[in-house]
Amino acid sequence: MQKKTIQISSTQKKELAKRFETSLTTVQLSLDYYNNSELAKKIRQSAKQLLIDEANKINPE
């Protein structure tokens, strides 16, 4: 069974850490589903939105 994780760039992780006024470690643990606090849930939701926004920048041909 594959472990749940959300993979984003280090730049995006830094952005999330700044946005939520927390450490990069907290962001990484949240993205790895190690933490399940309200903050962790908000970080994961924001990370998913960053990925969706990035995907929407791709122009289909």
C-alpha positions, 0 to 999 in steps of 0.5 A, a space after each residue: 500500500 502506498 503512503 499518502 502524501 502531497 508533493 509540491 515544490 520547495 517554493 510552494 512549501 515556503 509559501 505555505 509556511 509563510 501563509 500559515 506562520 509555521 515551520 517548513 517541518 510542520 508543512 512537510 509533516 502535514 503534507 505527509 499526513 503525519 499530522 491531522 490537526 486543523 492546521 494540517 488540514 488547512 495546509 493540505 487543502 491549500 497545497 491541493 489548491 496550489 496544484 490545481 492552480 498550476 495545472 490550470 495554467 497548462 494550455 490544452 492543444 
